[in-house]
Amino acid sequence: MAPIFAYIAHNDGVIDETALELLAAARKIDAEAPVTAVVAGHGPGLHAAAGALATAYETAWKFSHEALAYPNAEALRPVLVSALPAGAIVLMIHDTFAMDLAPGLAVKRSAAYVSDVVDIRGMEDGTLGVVRQEFGGQVGSRVAVESAGGMVVTCRAGSFAPAAPAIAGTVEDKSGEIGVVAAKRRFLERVVPEAGDVDITKEEVLVAVGRGIEAEENIDLAVELAKSMGAAVACSRPIVDARWLEHSRQVGTSGQTVKPKVYLACGISGSFQHMGGIKGNPFIVAINKNPGAPIFQVADVGIVADVLEFLPALTEAVQRAR
């Protein structure tokens, strides 16, 4: 079996909560194979992240360099190309950074590349079976990936239930293996988005609306439900693009990252861009009149219904119960 590595993102030492999702994905490839976490950066935050990963993975590799202090796929790619062993399987979460890093990494390593994987069916005779979604999530496709030259696989956030941490492992400092790091891109500044009237990143219960709400005036249905539940209203990108709600309420890779305990997705299809903004393994209730909507694949409870009819009924039931 080829060695398995998981690239883990971190924010100044705080590892991304999808770290255990990648561990779960790795175990679906081979339940017995050791999995090595890979983390990059510079300064105290990197050391903290590597130490945290060593409490879940058998081994954590850390790469320290000034050029890696901020996420830069152009700088990180050659580091991974030279450090990872031949034939390795590399996993990472499918987000905007991975879409920048992974394709070129696969090309440079002459490895197979498969993106946005929602399930892994296991390895058989050197071929990895995975499941992707096509046509906006309307169709699930099974893909066979040849592993002879290694592979790079990006996994959709929220598709794999977080795995139980492994026995505490060790940290290996691989910084000495970094050669000359040259990148045309350089970090300029971090721009903090303006705060809205509600900080959805701190809410425990969110009622999120998508295209299925159909019209701006129908958002009041979600507002009433949120009031009855003591929740806040959030949304997907089309609602912000239509200027029905402010950007501070948008959940997704181009919006806010939220960590609620309960997430009601009302008329939301469940694209990876939207699901990428949901962390912490919340209890997801999906309401959508399309039974084939991809949101149902990650929801704990799925309800096939028109949100315009269902939300008033749910609001009434909640109010009676309280």
C-alpha positions as CSV (number, residue, x, y, z in Angstrom):
1,M,0.0,0.0,0.0
2,A,1.2,3.5,-0.9
3,P,1.9,5.8,2.0
4,I,-0.9,8.2,2.8
5,F,-0.5,11.9,3.6
6,A,-3.0,14.5,4.6
7,Y,-2.3,18.2,4.1
8,I,-3.9,20.2,7.0
9,A,-4.6,23.9,6.9
10,H,-4.3,26.0,10.1
11,N,-5.0,29.5,11.2
12,D,-2.1,30.8,13.4
13,G,-1.8,27.4,15.1
14,V,-5.5,26.4,15.2
15,I,-5.8,23.4,12.9
16,D,-8.8,23.3,10.6
17,E,-11.6,21.1,12.0
18,T,-11.6,19.1,8.8
19,A,-8.4,17.4,9.9
20,L,-10.2,14.5,11.3
21,E,-12.4,14.3,8.2
22,L,-9.2,13.7,6.2
23,L,-8.2,11.0,8.7
24,A,-11.5,9.3,8.1
25,A,-11.1,9.5,4.3
26,A,-7.6,8.0,4.7
27,R,-9.0,5.1,6.7
28,K,-11.5,4.4,4.0
29,I,-8.6,3.9,1.6
30,D,-6.8,1.6,4.1
31,A,-7.9,1.1,7.7
32,E,-4.5,-0.2,8.8
33,A,-2.1,2.1,7.0
34,P,-0.4,4.8,9.0
35,V,-1.4,8.4,7.9
36,T,1.0,11.3,8.1
37,A,-0.3,14.9,8.6
38,V,1.5,17.6,6.7
39,V,1.4,21.2,8.0
40,A,3.3,24.3,6.8
41,G,3.9,27.8,8.1
42,H,6.3,29.8,10.2
43,G,6.7,30.8,13.8
44,P,4.9,29.6,17.0
45,G,1.6,29.0,15.2
46,L,3.2,26.3,13.1
47,H,4.6,24.5,16.1
48,A,1.3,24.6,17.9
49,A,-0.5,23.2,14.8
50,A,2.0,20.4,14.4
51,G,1.7,19.5,18.1
52,A,-2.1,19.4,17.9
53,L,-2.0,17.1,14.8
54,A,0.3,14.7,16.6
55,T,-2.5,14.0,19.0
56,A,-4.6,12.7,16.2
57,Y,-2.2,11.4,13.5
58,E,0.6,8.8,13.9
59,T,3.1,11.3,12.5
60,A,3.0,15.1,11.8
61,W,5.4,16.6,9.4
62,K,6.0,20.3,9.7
63,F,7.7,22.6,7.2
64,S,8.8,26.0,8.5
65,H,9.8,28.8,6.1
66,E,9.1,32.5,5.9
67,A,7.6,32.1,2.5
68,L,5.1,29.7,4.0
69,A,3.9,32.0,6.8
70,Y,0.8,32.7,4.7
71,P,-1.0,30.3,2.4
72,N,0.8,30.3,-0.9
73,A,0.3,27.3,-3.2
74,E,3.1,28.5,-5.5
75,A,5.6,28.4,-2.6
76,L,4.2,25.2,-1.0
77,R,4.0,23.1,-4.2
78,P,7.7,22.5,-4.8
79,V,8.2,21.8,-1.1
80,L,5.7,18.9,-1.3
81,V,7.0,17.7,-4.6
82,S,10.4,17.2,-3.3
83,A,9.5,15.9,0.2
84,L,6.8,13.4,-0.4
85,P,7.9,9.9,-1.3
86,A,7.2,8.4,-4.8
87,G,3.8,6.9,-5.2
88,A,2.3,8.7,-2.2
89,I,-1.4,9.3,-1.8
90,V,-2.1,12.9,-0.9
91,L,-5.4,14.1,0.6
92,M,-6.6,17.6,1.2
93,I,-9.9,19.4,1.7
94,H,-11.5,20.7,-1.5
95,D,-11.4,24.4,-1.0
96,T,-10.1,27.4,-2.9
97,F,-6.5,26.8,-1.7
98,A,-6.6,23.1,-2.7
99,M,-7.9,24.1,-6.1
100,D,-4.8,26.2,-6.5
101,L,-2.4,23.7,-5.0
102,A,-3.6,20.2,-6.0
103,P,-3.7,20.1,-9.8
104,G,-0.1,21.4,-10.2
105,L,1.1,19.1,-7.4
106,A,-0.3,16.1,-9.3
107,V,1.3,17.2,-12.6
108,K,4.7,17.8,-11.0
109,R,4.5,14.3,-9.3
110,S,3.1,12.6,-12.4
111,A,0.3,11.4,-10.2
112,A,-3.4,10.9,-10.8
113,Y,-5.7,13.7,-9.7
114,V,-9.3,13.5,-8.6
115,S,-11.2,16.5,-7.1
116,D,-14.2,17.1,-4.9
117,V,-14.6,13.5,-3.7
118,V,-17.7,12.9,-1.5
119,D,-17.1,9.2,-0.8
120,I,-14.3,6.6,-1.0
121,R,-15.2,3.0,-1.8
122,G,-11.7,1.6,-1.0
123,M,-8.7,0.3,-2.8
124,E,-8.7,-2.9,-4.9
125,D,-5.8,-4.2,-7.0
126,G,-4.1,-0.8,-6.9
127,T,-7.2,1.1,-8.0
128,L,-9.0,3.5,-5.8
129,G,-12.7,3.8,-6.1
130,V,-14.2,7.2,-5.3
131,V,-17.5,9.0,-5.7
132,R,-17.9,12.5,-7.2
133,Q,-20.9,14.6,-8.1
134,E,-21.6,15.9,-11.6
135,F,-24.0,18.4,-13.0
136,G,-24.2,20.6,-9.9
137,G,-24.6,17.6,-7.6
138,Q,-27.6,16.1,-9.5
139,V,-25.6,12.9,-10.5
140,G,-23.2,10.8,-8.5
141,S,-20.4,9.2,-10.5
142,R,-18.1,6.4,-9.5
143,V,-14.5,7.0,-10.5
144,A,-11.6,4.4,-10.6
145,V,-8.2,6.0,-10.0
146,E,-5.0,4.2,-10.9
147,S,-2.5,4.6,-8.1
148,A,0.7,3.3,-9.6
149,G,2.3,6.8,-9.8
150,G,0.5,8.0,-6.7
151,M,-2.5,10.3,-6.5
152,V,-3.7,13.6,-5.2
153,V,-7.3,13.6,-3.9
154,T,-9.3,16.6,-2.7
155,C,-12.3,15.7,-0.4
156,R,-15.4,17.8,0.0
157,A,-15.7,19.2,3.6
158,G,-18.5,17.6,5.5
159,S,-18.6,14.4,3.4
160,F,-16.7,12.3,5.9
161,A,-17.7,11.9,9.5
162,P,-14.7,12.9,11.7
163,A,-12.6,9.9,12.7
164,A,-11.6,9.1,16.2
165,P,-8.0,10.3,16.8
166,A,-5.2,7.8,16.6
167,I,-2.8,7.0,19.4
168,A,-0.7,10.1,20.1
169,G,2.0,10.4,17.5
170,T,5.2,12.3,16.9
171,V,6.2,15.6,15.2
172,E,9.0,15.4,12.6
173,D,10.6,18.7,11.5
174,K,11.1,18.5,7.8
175,S,12.2,22.1,7.4
176,G,15.8,21.1,6.6
177,E,14.6,19.4,3.4
178,I,13.2,22.7,2.0
179,G,15.4,24.0,-0.8
180,V,15.1,27.4,-2.4
181,V,11.5,28.7,-2.3
182,A,10.7,31.1,-5.1
183,A,7.3,32.4,-5.8
184,K,6.1,35.3,-7.9
185,R,3.1,35.8,-5.6
186,R,3.7,37.4,-2.2
187,F,1.5,38.3,0.7
188,L,0.4,41.9,1.0
189,E,-2.2,42.2,3.7
190,R,-5.1,40.4,5.4
191,V,-8.4,42.1,4.9
192,V,-10.9,41.6,7.7
193,P,-14.5,41.7,6.3
194,E,-16.8,44.3,7.8
195,A,-19.0,43.1,10.6
196,G,-22.8,42.9,9.8
197,D,-25.7,43.4,12.2
198,V,-25.5,39.8,13.2
199,D,-22.3,37.7,13.6
200,I,-23.4,34.3,12.2
201,T,-20.1,32.8,13.1
202,K,-21.0,32.9,16.8
203,E,-24.6,31.6,16.4
204,E,-25.5,28.1,17.7
205,V,-28.6,27.7,15.5
206,L,-28.9,29.0,11.9
207,V,-31.8,29.1,9.5
208,A,-30.2,29.5,6.1
209,V,-32.0,30.3,2.9
210,G,-31.1,29.6,-0.7
211,R,-32.6,29.9,-4.2
212,G,-35.7,27.9,-3.1
213,I,-36.9,30.9,-1.2
214,E,-37.7,32.4,-4.7
215,A,-38.4,36.0,-3.7
216,E,-37.0,38.6,-1.3
217,E,-40.3,39.0,0.5
218,N,-40.3,35.3,1.3
219,I,-37.2,35.7,3.5
220,D,-39.6,36.9,6.2
221,L,-40.7,33.2,6.5
222,A,-37.2,32.3,7.6
223,V,-37.0,35.3,9.8
224,E,-40.1,34.3,11.7
225,L,-38.9,30.7,12.1
226,A,-35.5,32.0,13.4
227,K,-37.2,34.2,15.9
228,S,-39.3,31.3,17.2
229,M,-36.2,29.2,17.6
230,G,-33.9,31.8,19.0
231,A,-31.8,31.4,15.8
232,A,-30.2,33.7,13.2
233,V,-30.9,33.9,9.5
234,A,-28.0,33.0,7.1
235,C,-28.0,32.4,3.4
236,S,-26.2,31.0,0.3
237,R,-24.4,33.1,-2.3
238,P,-27.4,33.6,-4.7
239,I,-29.3,35.5,-2.0
240,V,-26.4,37.9,-1.5
241,D,-25.9,38.3,-5.3
242,A,-29.6,39.3,-5.5
243,R,-29.0,41.8,-2.7
244,W,-31.7,40.3,-0.6
245,L,-29.4,39.9,2.4
246,E,-26.0,41.4,3.2
247,H,-22.7,39.5,2.6
248,S,-22.1,39.1,6.3
249,R,-24.9,36.5,6.4
250,Q,-23.5,34.4,3.6
251,V,-22.2,31.0,4.4
252,G,-19.6,29.4,2.1
253,T,-16.0,29.6,0.8
254,S,-16.6,33.1,-0.4
255,G,-18.6,34.1,2.7
256,Q,-18.5,33.2,6.4
257,T,-17.3,30.0,8.0
258,V,-19.8,29.0,10.7
259,K,-19.8,26.4,13.4
260,P,-23.4,26.1,14.6
261,K,-24.8,23.2,16.6
262,V,-27.9,23.1,14.3
263,Y,-28.1,24.2,10.7
264,L,-31.4,24.4,8.8
265,A,-30.8,24.6,5.1
266,C,-33.9,25.9,3.4
267,G,-34.0,25.7,-0.3
268,I,-30.2,25.3,-0.5
269,S,-28.8,22.8,-3.0
270,G,-25.7,22.1,-1.1
271,S,-22.8,22.9,-3.5
272,F,-19.3,22.3,-2.2
273,Q,-18.7,26.1,-2.1
274,H,-21.6,26.5,0.4
275,M,-20.8,23.4,2.5
276,G,-17.2,24.4,2.7
277,G,-18.3,27.2,5.0
278,I,-19.9,24.8,7.5
279,K,-17.5,23.4,10.1
280,G,-17.8,21.6,13.4
281,N,-20.1,18.7,12.3
282,P,-23.5,20.4,13.1
283,F,-26.8,18.7,13.0
284,I,-28.0,19.5,9.5
285,V,-31.7,19.6,8.6
286,A,-32.2,20.0,4.8
287,I,-35.6,21.2,3.3
288,N,-35.7,21.1,-0.5
289,K,-38.3,20.1,-3.0
290,N,-35.7,18.4,-5.2
291,P,-35.2,14.9,-3.8
292,G,-31.9,14.7,-5.8
293,A,-30.3,17.8,-4.2
294,P,-26.8,17.1,-3.0
295,I,-27.6,18.6,0.4
296,F,-29.4,15.5,1.3
297,Q,-26.2,13.4,1.1
298,V,-24.8,15.3,4.1
299,A,-28.0,16.1,6.0
300,D,-28.9,14.3,9.3
301,V,-32.6,14.9,8.5
302,G,-33.8,15.4,4.9
303,I,-37.3,16.8,4.2
304,V,-38.6,16.8,0.6
305,A,-40.9,19.8,0.6
306,D,-41.5,23.3,-0.8
307,V,-39.9,25.7,1.8
308,L,-42.6,28.2,1.1
309,E,-45.2,25.8,2.5
310,F,-43.1,24.0,5.0
311,L,-41.5,27.0,6.9
312,P,-44.8,28.5,8.0
313,A,-46.0,25.1,9.3
314,L,-42.7,24.5,11.1
315,T,-42.8,28.0,12.6
316,E,-46.4,27.4,13.9
317,A,-45.3,24.0,15.4
318,V,-42.3,25.5,17.1
319,Q,-44.4,28.3,18.6
320,R,-47.0,25.8,19.9
321,A,-44.2,23.7,21.5
322,R,-42.7,26.7,23.3
